[in-house]
């Protein structure tokens, strides 16, 4: 008898039948306050050392972990295909020149938008604050990715003004020997202050009003070598973890099944348009359910 499998099943039962999410040691998240990392050049990518993947969040029936979209590796995604159909039909109803029907078209369009995958960027890093140095992947959104790219140009300008580099001499922040560490500052949300202080009793920094917290980035002006450890240097060059192995692939057929389950779960959801139509009484507002929106969509193909 395997006691580990019994414990796993008990965790699922206590978690509403869903598998408990466990952090992967190969994934890095910033701790509250200031973190210093080094972004590593990828051996299979000669340009910017970032990989872009797409995920569906809030659709996984087996837990909170997102589902990786097959479009991340060039294969068709039923969520995207359904999304494009619904957005086109929703716009066709909303902006019909002869008979515009925004009260029917908007729910269909926004249902399609909800099926779109979310972009997530990944870079391989070394945490300078960690006791044990190892390679980890840092996942972040478009806003942080854009901030990193913008700060490269800011660093270039600052170094030129300080006459540390010649004008026009491009600074390679990802260089193994002459690159620059990145300071990642994370302010946790106020709503999680008690939890953060319990997990990080030494934290004395600020908290953010943003419900997700706030992350800022800034490259250090002084260049440094990634490591003077020859063994670690070889590992960085020859033993980089495969990003795709961290996210299980889901077959087209399984994703299609999940899609249908998700659409069915939203049948009784009420959609309230931003601009509601006036009715006989001031207190009433016109609403439409997603299931009604799908019926309107099907009516387009009736004689």
N, C-alpha and C positions, 0 to 999 in steps of 0.2 A: 504493500500500500504506500502510495506516494503522498506524504504529508504536505509537500509544497503545493501539489495540485488541489488538495483540500482547502488549504489556506487561500489560494487564489480564488476558488469558487466562493468561499465565505466573503471575500472582499467584494466580489461581483454582486452577491446578494445584498450586502450592506450598502452598495453603491447603486441601488436601483436596477440591478441586472447588467450594469455597464462595467467594462474593465477599468480598473483604477489606473489613472495616468501616472507614469513614473518618468522622471527626467532622465534623459540619456546622457551619460558622462561625456559623450563626444560632442554634445551641444553646450554652448556657453551663453550665459545670460549675465548682464552687468549687475553687480551688487549695488545696494543703495549707496550713493555717494560717488566718489571719484575712482575710476578704474583705469589702468594703463595696459594697453594691449599692443601687439605688433601684428599687422596684417601680412600674411605670408603669400608670396608669389606662387601661383598654381603651376605645376609641371605640365599639365595638359591644356594650359591656356596662356597664350603669349601676351594678350592684351590686359585689360583690367582684371584683377584677380577676384571677380565676383561671379557667382552663378545665380541665374534667375530661374526660380521655380514658381509654379502656380498651384494654389490650394483652394479647396472648397471647405469653408468653415461653417459649423452649425448644421451640417448635413449628415454627419457620421452617426449612425444608430448605435454603434458599439462603444461610444465614448466621446470625449471632448476633442481628441486629436483630429486635426484637419485631414482631409483626403487629398492626396496629391493628384492634380489633374494630369491625364495622359498627354495633354498638350505640352507639358514640361519636357517630354522626350519625343515630341513630334508625332504622336498618335492621336486619333480622333477621340473627342470627349463628348458623351451624350448630353452632359449639362450645357456645354457651350452650344451645341447644335440646337437644343431646345430653346436656349436663351435667345439666339438669333431669330428663330421663328417667332417667338412671342413678342420680341421688341419690334420686329417689322410689322406684325399684325396690329400691335397696339398703336404704333404711329400711324398706320393706315386708317384706323378708326378715328383717332384724335384729330388728324389733319386732313381728313377727307374734304375736298373743296365743295362738294355739293351737299354733303350731309355729315358734318363733323360730329363725332360722338365721344368727347373726352371722358365722359362718365363711364363709358365702356372700354375705351382704349387705354386709359391710364393704369387701371389695375393689371391689364395684360402686360403692358410695357414694364411696369415696376416688378412684376413677377419674373419677367425675363432678366431684368437687371440683377435680381437677387440670385440668379443661377450662374452669374459670371464668376470665374475664379479670381482669387486675390493674389497679386504678385508679392513674392517674398524673395529678398536677395540674401545670399550666403557668402561669407568670406571665411577663409581659414585663418585662425589667429593663435597667438601664444599669449596667455595671461601673465603679465609681468608681476602681478600681485600673488599669484598662486604659489603654494609651497612646493608643489611638484609640477614641473614644466611639462606640458603635453600639448599636442595639436588638437584644437577644437573648432567646430563650426559655429559661427555667429549668424543667426537669422534675424533680419530686420526688414522693415518696410521701405517704401519708396522715399519717404521723407528723410529718414536717416541716411539712406544711400545718396540722395541728392546733397545732403549736408556734408557728407564725406568728400564728394567730388568738388563742391564749392570751396571747402577748406584747403584743398590742394592748391587752388589758385591764390587763396589768401596767404598761404605759407610762402608760395613763390614770390608774391609781392613783398611780404615782410622781409624775407631773406635778401632780396635785391636792395631794399631800403637800408638794411643793416650792412650792405656790401659784403655779405657772406657768400654770395654767388654773383657771377657776372650777369648783366642784363641779357635776357633771352636764353640763358642757360637753364634748361628744363630740370626741375628737381624731381627725382624719382623716389617718392616716399616709400615705395615697396621694395627698394633695393636691399639685398641681403646684408651688405656691408655699410652702405651710406644712406640707408633709409631712415624713416622717422617713426617713432612710436605714436600711438593715437590715444588721447585721453577721452574716455567715455564717462560722462557724468550723468548719473541716473537719480532723479528725484521721484521717489515713490508717491502714489496718490494718498491724500489725506484719509480717504475712506478705509485704507488698510494700515493706518498708523499703528494700531495695537499689535497687529500681526507682524509688521516689519520690526518693531522694537522687541518683540518676543524672540524673533529669529535672529535679530542683529542688535543685541543689547548695547553695543558700543557705538551705535549710530547716533550722531548728534546733529545731523544735517537737516535741511529743509524738506518739506513735503509739498507736492504739487496739487493744485486745484483740479487738474485734469484727471478724469476717472481712470486713465490708463497710466498715469505718471508722465514724466517728461525726460527725454534723453537728448543731450547735446554732445557734440564731438569737436575735438580740436587737436591738430597735429603739433607735437613738440618741435620747437625750432632747432634743437640740437640733434644731429644725426648720430645714430648708434648702429653697431653691428647686431644682428639678430641674436647670435649666441657665439661664444668662444668654445663651447663644448662640441668637439668633433663628432661624437656619437649622435648628439641631438641634431647637429647640422646635417648629417647623412640621413637621419630619419625624416627631417623636413623635406629633403630633396627626393627621397626614394620610398617613403612609407606614408604618403599622404592618404588619409581615410577617404573612401569613396562616398560622396555625398548621397548618391542614390540608394546606397545600402541602408541609410537611416530611415528612409520612407518606403514602406511597403507598397508595391504596385497593386492596383485594383483593376481587374479585368473590365472590359467594356460592358459585358453582360451584367456583372455585379454592380457597376456604377449605374447602369440603366435601371436595375431593380431598386437601388437606393434612391434614384431620382423619382421613380414612380411612388415610392413610399413617402418621400418628402412632399410631393405635390398632394398626395392624399391627406397628409397630416395638416395641410393648410386649407382644406376645403371649407371649413367653417370659420376661417379667419376673416374678420371684417376689415375692409379697406375704406378709409375716409379720404376723399379727394382733398387736395389743398384748398381748392375753391369749390365750396359746396353749392349746389343748386338750390335756389329758393323754392320752398313748398308752401302749403296753405297756412301753416302756423310757424311763427318765428322760432319756436323751441325745437322744431324738428330739423334734422339735417339728412340729406340723401346719402346713403351708404350702399356699398356693394361688396358682397363676399367674393373671395377668390374663385370659389366654385361657380358663381354666377358669371364671373369674368370668363372662365373657361367655356361656359355654355355659349356666351356671346361669340367667343372665338370659333366654336364649332358651327354656329349659325351662318358663318361666312361661306360655308361650303354647301349649304342647303339651297335647293332650287327656290 
